[in-house]
Amino acid sequence: RSLRRWSFTTITSHDAEQHADPYDPSGADRGASDEANPPDLGTTDELDELDELAIEEALAAERTTAPAAAVSPLASLPAGTGFGTFVHSVFEHVDFAVDDLTGALRLVMAEQQERHAVDLTPAVPVPEEGAAPEDGATPDGVASLTHADGERLLVAGLDAAIRTPLGPLLGGRSLREIDAADRLDELEFQLRLGEGGFGRAATDRDIGALVLQHLPVGDPLHDWATALAAGRFEVDLAGHLTGSIDAVLRVRSDDGSPRFVVIDYKTNRLHPFREEPAAGDYGAAALAAAMAQHHYPLQILLYSVALHRYLRWRLAGYDPATHLGGAAYLFVRGMTGPDVAITDGQPDGVFGWAVPPALVEQLSDLLDRGPS
């Protein structure tokens, strides 16, 4: 009875039976399922309060110190699981390197609308109370934009995101520079976990303690790992783990050897609803805060273990230190194109983590055999 079917979503919701879809082969962890509003865990403990405080402080600091930046056409588009799933499906099926990228995006969007119909009507800024409606606005002062306007904005926004440099992990490349032969979309996995009946299964406390061994104090994820080591979810990971990685990209190091990078697309809105993004809303501190809030570092770790085992099985001469390239989480609403704001080498909208290969190997062993 201790054995379960786990995914990142069921771990962080701490309610596998209620939230798992038995007909979803990826365990409700495919595409944008983790981008919905997190379920109410019924907790008001100190860790939750600290999380919210850290996020507010990070956003305030970046808004006041960051230089002005361009605004993505995606900024005013809808949010939520339906929109996120639609964007994921477009990324999955479009060829980033095709000559006519705009045309390809329009074609794929039309195809995906037939499968995943979603309303793309923009949510525009609302004028202050008492302000006169502008020309073309509705009586309540909200501009009368349509689904067709949203389609045009989505094409322009995804085009900009695909042309945005992805930072050091990808050698400054953009998705535009990745050939179809060098990307693997929606890599689904099923991993065996240490069975509780044959010794103690790994817990979230064990994972957090292991991560802390590899993160220096002051690392943007250190506080998140500390909370995980304190028993953030109180789960015993026995049974098996399932999920689906949005994409794995193959890039070449300076010596010509391939590195493989986990990619996850995030449509999360990090700026206030019905407002345009301000400088810093998708900068490094804001992204780190959002990653911690939604526990995406745990997702990175689980996906890195899946990639590690896949490459160990499929790649001759596999060496984690050479071939594991970390993870890049792409918050597409902050990716504004080739001229995106870059701070300390990291573009806005891109959270890159060069996960230590030794951490991935040790976590794989921990999940497989439980704590020693």
Contacts in CASP RR format, 6 or more apart in sequence:
PFRMAT RR
TARGET T0000
AUTHOR 0000-0000-0000
METHOD contacts of the structure
MODEL  1
RSLRRWSFTTITSHDAEQHADPYDPSGADRGASDEANPPDLGTTDELDEL
DELAIEEALAAERTTAPAAAVSPLASLPAGTGFGTFVHSVFEHVDFAVDD
LTGALRLVMAEQQERHAVDLTPAVPVPEEGAAPEDGATPDGVASLTHADG
ERLLVAGLDAAIRTPLGPLLGGRSLREIDAADRLDELEFQLRLGEGGFGR
AATDRDIGALVLQHLPVGDPLHDWATALAAGRFEVDLAGHLTGSIDAVLR
VRSDDGSPRFVVIDYKTNRLHPFREEPAAGDYGAAALAAAMAQHHYPLQI
LLYSVALHRYLRWRLAGYDPATHLGGAAYLFVRGMTGPDVAITDGQPDGV
FGWAVPPALVEQLSDLLDRGPS
2 195 0 8 1.000
2 196 0 8 1.000
2 197 0 8 1.000
2 201 0 8 1.000
2 236 0 8 1.000
2 238 0 8 1.000
2 239 0 8 1.000
3 195 0 8 1.000
3 196 0 8 1.000
3 238 0 8 1.000
3 239 0 8 1.000
3 240 0 8 1.000
4 10 0 8 1.000
4 16 0 8 1.000
4 238 0 8 1.000
4 239 0 8 1.000
5 16 0 8 1.000
5 20 0 8 1.000
5 27 0 8 1.000
5 239 0 8 1.000
5 240 0 8 1.000
5 242 0 8 1.000
6 16 0 8 1.000
6 193 0 8 1.000
6 235 0 8 1.000
6 237 0 8 1.000
6 239 0 8 1.000
6 240 0 8 1.000
6 241 0 8 1.000
6 242 0 8 1.000
7 20 0 8 1.000
7 26 0 8 1.000
7 27 0 8 1.000
7 28 0 8 1.000
7 29 0 8 1.000
7 241 0 8 1.000
7 242 0 8 1.000
7 243 0 8 1.000
8 29 0 8 1.000
8 34 0 8 1.000
8 243 0 8 1.000
8 295 0 8 1.000
8 298 0 8 1.000
8 299 0 8 1.000
8 302 0 8 1.000
9 19 0 8 1.000
9 27 0 8 1.000
9 28 0 8 1.000
9 29 0 8 1.000
9 33 0 8 1.000
9 34 0 8 1.000
10 16 0 8 1.000
10 19 0 8 1.000
10 20 0 8 1.000
10 27 0 8 1.000
10 28 0 8 1.000
10 29 0 8 1.000
11 204 0 8 1.000
11 233 0 8 1.000
11 235 0 8 1.000
11 237 0 8 1.000
11 298 0 8 1.000
12 34 0 8 1.000
12 38 0 8 1.000
12 233 0 8 1.000
12 294 0 8 1.000
12 295 0 8 1.000
12 298 0 8 1.000
13 19 0 8 1.000
13 38 0 8 1.000
13 39 0 8 1.000
13 41 0 8 1.000
14 41 0 8 1.000
14 233 0 8 1.000
14 234 0 8 1.000
14 235 0 8 1.000
15 39 0 8 1.000
19 28 0 8 1.000
19 39 0 8 1.000
20 27 0 8 1.000
20 28 0 8 1.000
21 27 0 8 1.000
21 28 0 8 1.000
24 30 0 8 1.000
25 188 0 8 1.000
25 242 0 8 1.000
26 188 0 8 1.000
26 242 0 8 1.000
26 243 0 8 1.000
26 244 0 8 1.000
27 242 0 8 1.000
27 243 0 8 1.000
29 242 0 8 1.000
29 243 0 8 1.000
29 244 0 8 1.000
30 186 0 8 1.000
30 188 0 8 1.000
30 243 0 8 1.000
30 244 0 8 1.000
31 84 0 8 1.000
31 85 0 8 1.000
31 88 0 8 1.000
31 186 0 8 1.000
31 244 0 8 1.000
31 246 0 8 1.000
31 265 0 8 1.000
32 80 0 8 1.000
32 81 0 8 1.000
32 82 0 8 1.000
32 83 0 8 1.000
32 84 0 8 1.000
32 85 0 8 1.000
32 87 0 8 1.000
32 88 0 8 1.000
32 265 0 8 1.000
32 267 0 8 1.000
33 81 0 8 1.000
33 85 0 8 1.000
34 294 0 8 1.000
34 296 0 8 1.000
34 299 0 8 1.000
35 80 0 8 1.000
35 81 0 8 1.000
35 84 0 8 1.000
35 266 0 8 1.000
35 267 0 8 1.000
35 268 0 8 1.000
36 80 0 8 1.000
36 81 0 8 1.000
37 80 0 8 1.000
38 294 0 8 1.000
47 227 0 8 1.000
47 230 0 8 1.000
47 232 0 8 1.000
50 223 0 8 1.000
50 227 0 8 1.000
51 227 0 8 1.000
51 292 0 8 1.000
51 293 0 8 1.000
54 223 0 8 1.000
54 289 0 8 1.000
54 292 0 8 1.000
55 289 0 8 1.000
55 290 0 8 1.000
55 292 0 8 1.000
55 293 0 8 1.000
58 285 0 8 1.000
58 286 0 8 1.000
58 288 0 8 1.000
58 289 0 8 1.000
59 270 0 8 1.000
59 280 0 8 1.000
59 281 0 8 1.000
59 285 0 8 1.000
59 286 0 8 1.000
59 289 0 8 1.000
61 285 0 8 1.000
62 279 0 8 1.000
62 280 0 8 1.000
62 281 0 8 1.000
62 283 0 8 1.000
62 284 0 8 1.000
62 285 0 8 1.000
62 286 0 8 1.000
63 278 0 8 1.000
63 279 0 8 1.000
63 280 0 8 1.000
63 281 0 8 1.000
65 280 0 8 1.000
66 279 0 8 1.000
66 280 0 8 1.000
66 283 0 8 1.000
66 341 0 8 1.000
66 343 0 8 1.000
67 279 0 8 1.000
67 341 0 8 1.000
68 279 0 8 1.000
69 277 0 8 1.000
69 279 0 8 1.000
69 280 0 8 1.000
69 336 0 8 1.000
69 340 0 8 1.000
69 341 0 8 1.000
69 348 0 8 1.000
70 336 0 8 1.000
70 337 0 8 1.000
70 339 0 8 1.000
70 340 0 8 1.000
70 341 0 8 1.000
71 276 0 8 1.000
71 277 0 8 1.000
71 336 0 8 1.000
72 157 0 8 1.000
72 160 0 8 1.000
72 161 0 8 1.000
72 277 0 8 1.000
72 332 0 8 1.000
72 333 0 8 1.000
72 334 0 8 1.000
72 335 0 8 1.000
72 336 0 8 1.000
73 153 0 8 1.000
73 154 0 8 1.000
73 156 0 8 1.000
73 157 0 8 1.000
73 160 0 8 1.000
74 153 0 8 1.000
74 154 0 8 1.000
74 157 0 8 1.000
74 158 0 8 1.000
74 161 0 8 1.000
74 267 0 8 1.000
74 332 0 8 1.000
74 333 0 8 1.000
74 334 0 8 1.000
75 271 0 8 1.000
75 276 0 8 1.000
75 277 0 8 1.000
75 333 0 8 1.000
75 334 0 8 1.000
76 122 0 8 1.000
76 123 0 8 1.000
76 124 0 8 1.000
76 125 0 8 1.000
76 153 0 8 1.000
76 276 0 8 1.000
77 83 0 8 1.000
77 120 0 8 1.000
77 122 0 8 1.000
77 123 0 8 1.000
77 150 0 8 1.000
77 153 0 8 1.000
77 154 0 8 1.000
78 118 0 8 1.000
78 119 0 8 1.000
78 120 0 8 1.000
78 121 0 8 1.000
78 122 0 8 1.000
78 123 0 8 1.000
79 267 0 8 1.000
79 268 0 8 1.000
79 269 0 8 1.000
79 273 0 8 1.000
80 267 0 8 1.000
82 116 0 8 1.000
82 118 0 8 1.000
83 118 0 8 1.000
83 120 0 8 1.000
83 267 0 8 1.000
84 267 0 8 1.000
85 116 0 8 1.000
85 118 0 8 1.000
86 112 0 8 1.000
86 113 0 8 1.000
86 116 0 8 1.000
86 118 0 8 1.000
87 154 0 8 1.000
87 158 0 8 1.000
87 265 0 8 1.000
87 267 0 8 1.000
87 332 0 8 1.000
88 246 0 8 1.000
88 265 0 8 1.000
89 112 0 8 1.000
89 115 0 8 1.000
89 116 0 8 1.000
90 105 0 8 1.000
90 108 0 8 1.000
90 109 0 8 1.000
90 112 0 8 1.000
90 158 0 8 1.000
91 158 0 8 1.000
91 185 0 8 1.000
91 246 0 8 1.000
91 247 0 8 1.000
91 265 0 8 1.000
92 185 0 8 1.000
92 186 0 8 1.000
92 246 0 8 1.000
92 247 0 8 1.000
93 108 0 8 1.000
93 111 0 8 1.000
93 112 0 8 1.000
94 101 0 8 1.000
94 104 0 8 1.000
94 105 0 8 1.000
94 108 0 8 1.000
94 158 0 8 1.000
94 162 0 8 1.000
95 104 0 8 1.000
95 180 0 8 1.000
96 162 0 8 1.000
96 175 0 8 1.000
96 176 0 8 1.000
96 177 0 8 1.000
96 178 0 8 1.000
96 180 0 8 1.000
96 183 0 8 1.000
97 176 0 8 1.000
97 177 0 8 1.000
97 178 0 8 1.000
97 179 0 8 1.000
97 180 0 8 1.000
98 104 0 8 1.000
101 159 0 8 1.000
101 162 0 8 1.000
101 176 0 8 1.000
102 155 0 8 1.000
102 159 0 8 1.000
103 155 0 8 1.000
105 155 0 8 1.000
105 158 0 8 1.000
105 159 0 8 1.000
106 155 0 8 1.000
109 151 0 8 1.000
109 154 0 8 1.000
109 155 0 8 1.000
119 147 0 8 1.000
120 147 0 8 1.000
120 150 0 8 1.000
120 151 0 8 1.000
120 153 0 8 1.000
120 154 0 8 1.000
121 145 0 8 1.000
121 146 0 8 1.000
121 147 0 8 1.000
121 149 0 8 1.000
121 150 0 8 1.000
122 145 0 8 1.000
122 149 0 8 1.000
122 150 0 8 1.000
122 153 0 8 1.000
123 273 0 8 1.000
123 274 0 8 1.000
124 142 0 8 1.000
124 143 0 8 1.000
124 145 0 8 1.000
124 274 0 8 1.000
125 274 0 8 1.000
125 275 0 8 1.000
125 276 0 8 1.000
126 141 0 8 1.000
126 142 0 8 1.000
126 274 0 8 1.000
127 133 0 8 1.000
127 134 0 8 1.000
127 141 0 8 1.000
127 142 0 8 1.000
131 141 0 8 1.000
133 139 0 8 1.000
133 140 0 8 1.000
133 141 0 8 1.000
134 141 0 8 1.000
134 143 0 8 1.000
136 143 0 8 1.000
136 144 0 8 1.000
137 143 0 8 1.000
137 144 0 8 1.000
138 144 0 8 1.000
157 332 0 8 1.000
158 332 0 8 1.000
160 335 0 8 1.000
160 336 0 8 1.000
160 337 0 8 1.000
161 175 0 8 1.000
161 330 0 8 1.000
161 332 0 8 1.000
161 334 0 8 1.000
161 335 0 8 1.000
161 337 0 8 1.000
162 174 0 8 1.000
162 175 0 8 1.000
162 176 0 8 1.000
163 174 0 8 1.000
163 175 0 8 1.000
163 176 0 8 1.000
163 337 0 8 1.000
163 338 0 8 1.000
164 174 0 8 1.000
164 175 0 8 1.000
164 335 0 8 1.000
164 336 0 8 1.000
164 337 0 8 1.000
164 338 0 8 1.000
164 340 0 8 1.000
164 347 0 8 1.000
164 349 0 8 1.000
164 350 0 8 1.000
165 172 0 8 1.000
165 173 0 8 1.000
165 174 0 8 1.000
165 338 0 8 1.000
165 340 0 8 1.000
165 342 0 8 1.000
165 347 0 8 1.000
166 172 0 8 1.000
166 173 0 8 1.000
166 174 0 8 1.000
166 175 0 8 1.000
166 328 0 8 1.000
166 330 0 8 1.000
166 347 0 8 1.000
166 350 0 8 1.000
167 328 0 8 1.000
167 342 0 8 1.000
167 345 0 8 1.000
167 346 0 8 1.000
167 347 0 8 1.000
167 350 0 8 1.000
167 352 0 8 1.000
168 345 0 8 1.000
168 346 0 8 1.000
168 352 0 8 1.000
168 354 0 8 1.000
169 261 0 8 1.000
169 325 0 8 1.000
169 326 0 8 1.000
169 327 0 8 1.000
169 328 0 8 1.000
169 352 0 8 1.000
169 354 0 8 1.000
170 249 0 8 1.000
170 251 0 8 1.000
170 261 0 8 1.000
170 328 0 8 1.000
171 251 0 8 1.000
173 251 0 8 1.000
174 337 0 8 1.000
174 338 0 8 1.000
178 249 0 8 1.000
178 251 0 8 1.000
182 249 0 8 1.000
182 250 0 8 1.000
182 251 0 8 1.000
183 247 0 8 1.000
183 248 0 8 1.000
183 249 0 8 1.000
183 250 0 8 1.000
184 247 0 8 1.000
184 248 0 8 1.000
184 250 0 8 1.000
185 246 0 8 1.000
185 247 0 8 1.000
186 244 0 8 1.000
186 245 0 8 1.000
186 246 0 8 1.000
186 247 0 8 1.000
187 244 0 8 1.000
187 245 0 8 1.000
187 247 0 8 1.000
187 248 0 8 1.000
187 306 0 8 1.000
187 307 0 8 1.000
187 310 0 8 1.000
188 242 0 8 1.000
188 243 0 8 1.000
188 244 0 8 1.000
188 245 0 8 1.000
189 241 0 8 1.000
189 242 0 8 1.000
189 243 0 8 1.000
189 244 0 8 1.000
189 245 0 8 1.000
189 306 0 8 1.000
189 309 0 8 1.000
189 310 0 8 1.000
190 240 0 8 1.000
190 241 0 8 1.000
190 242 0 8 1.000
190 243 0 8 1.000
191 240 0 8 1.000
191 241 0 8 1.000
191 242 0 8 1.000
191 305 0 8 1.000
191 306 0 8 1.000
191 309 0 8 1.000
191 367 0 8 1.000
192 239 0 8 1.000
192 240 0 8 1.000
192 368 0 8 1.000
193 201 0 8 1.000
193 202 0 8 1.000
193 237 0 8 1.000
193 238 0 8 1.000
193 239 0 8 1.000
193 240 0 8 1.000
193 241 0 8 1.000
193 367 0 8 1.000
193 368 0 8 1.000
194 201 0 8 1.000
194 202 0 8 1.000
194 237 0 8 1.000
194 238 0 8 1.000
194 239 0 8 1.000
194 367 0 8 1.000
194 368 0 8 1.000
194 369 0 8 1.000
194 370 0 8 1.000
195 201 0 8 1.000
195 238 0 8 1.000
195 239 0 8 1.000
196 236 0 8 1.000
196 238 0 8 1.000
197 238 0 8 1.000
199 370 0 8 1.000
200 370 0 8 1.000
200 371 0 8 1.000
201 236 0 8 1.000
201 237 0 8 1.000
201 238 0 8 1.000
201 239 0 8 1.000
201 370 0 8 1.000
202 236 0 8 1.000
202 237 0 8 1.000
202 366 0 8 1.000
202 367 0 8 1.000
202 370 0 8 1.000
202 371 0 8 1.000
203 231 0 8 1.000
203 234 0 8 1.000
203 235 0 8 1.000
203 236 0 8 1.000
203 237 0 8 1.000
204 228 0 8 1.000
204 231 0 8 1.000
204 232 0 8 1.000
204 233 0 8 1.000
204 234 0 8 1.000
204 235 0 8 1.000
204 237 0 8 1.000
204 298 0 8 1.000
205 228 0 8 1.000
205 229 0 8 1.000
205 230 0 8 1.000
205 231 0 8 1.000
206 366 0 8 1.000
206 370 0 8 1.000
206 371 0 8 1.000
207 228 0 8 1.000
207 229 0 8 1.000
207 298 0 8 1.000
207 301 0 8 1.000
207 363 0 8 1.000
207 366 0 8 1.000
208 225 0 8 1.000
208 226 0 8 1.000
208 228 0 8 1.000
208 229 0 8 1.000
209 229 0 8 1.000
210 359 0 8 1.000
210 362 0 8 1.000
210 363 0 8 1.000
210 366 0 8 1.000
211 221 0 8 1.000
211 225 0 8 1.000
211 228 0 8 1.000
211 229 0 8 1.000
211 297 0 8 1.000
211 301 0 8 1.000
211 359 0 8 1.000
212 222 0 8 1.000
212 225 0 8 1.000
212 226 0 8 1.000
212 229 0 8 1.000
213 359 0 8 1.000
214 356 0 8 1.000
214 358 0 8 1.000
214 359 0 8 1.000
215 221 0 8 1.000
215 222 0 8 1.000
215 225 0 8 1.000
216 222 0 8 1.000
220 284 0 8 1.000
220 285 0 8 1.000
220 288 0 8 1.000
220 291 0 8 1.000
220 292 0 8 1.000
221 288 0 8 1.000
221 291 0 8 1.000
221 292 0 8 1.000
221 297 0 8 1.000
221 353 0 8 1.000
223 292 0 8 1.000
224 291 0 8 1.000
224 292 0 8 1.000
224 295 0 8 1.000
224 297 0 8 1.000
225 297 0 8 1.000
228 295 0 8 1.000
228 298 0 8 1.000
232 295 0 8 1.000
237 367 0 8 1.000
241 302 0 8 1.000
241 306 0 8 1.000
241 367 0 8 1.000
243 302 0 8 1.000
243 306 0 8 1.000
245 262 0 8 1.000
245 263 0 8 1.000
245 264 0 8 1.000
245 303 0 8 1.000
245 306 0 8 1.000
245 307 0 8 1.000
246 263 0 8 1.000
246 264 0 8 1.000
246 265 0 8 1.000
247 262 0 8 1.000
247 263 0 8 1.000
247 264 0 8 1.000
247 265 0 8 1.000
248 260 0 8 1.000
248 261 0 8 1.000
248 262 0 8 1.000
248 263 0 8 1.000
248 307 0 8 1.000
249 260 0 8 1.000
249 261 0 8 1.000
249 263 0 8 1.000
250 258 0 8 1.000
250 259 0 8 1.000
250 260 0 8 1.000
251 258 0 8 1.000
251 259 0 8 1.000
251 261 0 8 1.000
252 258 0 8 1.000
252 259 0 8 1.000
253 259 0 8 1.000
253 322 0 8 1.000
257 322 0 8 1.000
257 323 0 8 1.000
258 323 0 8 1.000
259 322 0 8 1.000
259 323 0 8 1.000
259 324 0 8 1.000
259 325 0 8 1.000
260 307 0 8 1.000
260 311 0 8 1.000
260 323 0 8 1.000
260 324 0 8 1.000
260 325 0 8 1.000
261 325 0 8 1.000
261 326 0 8 1.000
261 327 0 8 1.000
261 328 0 8 1.000
262 300 0 8 1.000
262 303 0 8 1.000
262 304 0 8 1.000
262 307 0 8 1.000
262 325 0 8 1.000
262 326 0 8 1.000
262 327 0 8 1.000
262 328 0 8 1.000
263 327 0 8 1.000
263 328 0 8 1.000
263 329 0 8 1.000
263 330 0 8 1.000
264 296 0 8 1.000
264 299 0 8 1.000
264 300 0 8 1.000
264 303 0 8 1.000
264 327 0 8 1.000
264 328 0 8 1.000
264 329 0 8 1.000
264 330 0 8 1.000
265 330 0 8 1.000
265 332 0 8 1.000
266 296 0 8 1.000
266 329 0 8 1.000
266 330 0 8 1.000
266 331 0 8 1.000
266 332 0 8 1.000
267 331 0 8 1.000
267 332 0 8 1.000
267 333 0 8 1.000
268 290 0 8 1.000
268 294 0 8 1.000
268 331 0 8 1.000
268 333 0 8 1.000
269 333 0 8 1.000
270 277 0 8 1.000
270 281 0 8 1.000
270 282 0 8 1.000
270 286 0 8 1.000
270 287 0 8 1.000
270 290 0 8 1.000
270 331 0 8 1.000
270 333 0 8 1.000
270 334 0 8 1.000
271 277 0 8 1.000
271 278 0 8 1.000
271 281 0 8 1.000
271 282 0 8 1.000
271 333 0 8 1.000
277 333 0 8 1.000
277 334 0 8 1.000
279 341 0 8 1.000
280 286 0 8 1.000
280 341 0 8 1.000
280 348 0 8 1.000
281 334 0 8 1.000
282 331 0 8 1.000
282 333 0 8 1.000
282 334 0 8 1.000
282 335 0 8 1.000
282 348 0 8 1.000
282 349 0 8 1.000
283 341 0 8 1.000
283 343 0 8 1.000
283 346 0 8 1.000
283 348 0 8 1.000
283 349 0 8 1.000
284 343 0 8 1.000
284 344 0 8 1.000
284 346 0 8 1.000
284 351 0 8 1.000
287 329 0 8 1.000
287 331 0 8 1.000
287 349 0 8 1.000
287 350 0 8 1.000
287 351 0 8 1.000
288 351 0 8 1.000
290 296 0 8 1.000
290 331 0 8 1.000
291 297 0 8 1.000
291 329 0 8 1.000
291 351 0 8 1.000
296 329 0 8 1.000
296 351 0 8 1.000
297 353 0 8 1.000
300 326 0 8 1.000
300 327 0 8 1.000
300 329 0 8 1.000
300 353 0 8 1.000
300 355 0 8 1.000
301 355 0 8 1.000
301 359 0 8 1.000
301 360 0 8 1.000
301 363 0 8 1.000
303 327 0 8 1.000
304 324 0 8 1.000
304 326 0 8 1.000
304 327 0 8 1.000
304 355 0 8 1.000
304 360 0 8 1.000
304 363 0 8 1.000
305 360 0 8 1.000
305 363 0 8 1.000
305 364 0 8 1.000
305 367 0 8 1.000
307 324 0 8 1.000
308 320 0 8 1.000
308 324 0 8 1.000
308 360 0 8 1.000
308 361 0 8 1.000
308 364 0 8 1.000
309 364 0 8 1.000
311 318 0 8 1.000
311 323 0 8 1.000
311 324 0 8 1.000
312 318 0 8 1.000
315 323 0 8 1.000
320 357 0 8 1.000
320 358 0 8 1.000
320 360 0 8 1.000
320 361 0 8 1.000
321 357 0 8 1.000
321 358 0 8 1.000
324 355 0 8 1.000
324 357 0 8 1.000
324 360 0 8 1.000
325 354 0 8 1.000
325 355 0 8 1.000
326 352 0 8 1.000
326 353 0 8 1.000
326 354 0 8 1.000
326 355 0 8 1.000
327 352 0 8 1.000
327 353 0 8 1.000
327 355 0 8 1.000
328 350 0 8 1.000
328 351 0 8 1.000
328 352 0 8 1.000
328 353 0 8 1.000
329 350 0 8 1.000
329 351 0 8 1.000
329 352 0 8 1.000
329 353 0 8 1.000
330 349 0 8 1.000
330 350 0 8 1.000
331 349 0 8 1.000
331 350 0 8 1.000
331 351 0 8 1.000
332 349 0 8 1.000
333 349 0 8 1.000
334 340 0 8 1.000
334 348 0 8 1.000
334 349 0 8 1.000
335 347 0 8 1.000
335 348 0 8 1.000
335 349 0 8 1.000
335 350 0 8 1.000
336 348 0 8 1.000
340 347 0 8 1.000
340 348 0 8 1.000
340 349 0 8 1.000
341 347 0 8 1.000
341 348 0 8 1.000
342 348 0 8 1.000
346 352 0 8 1.000
END
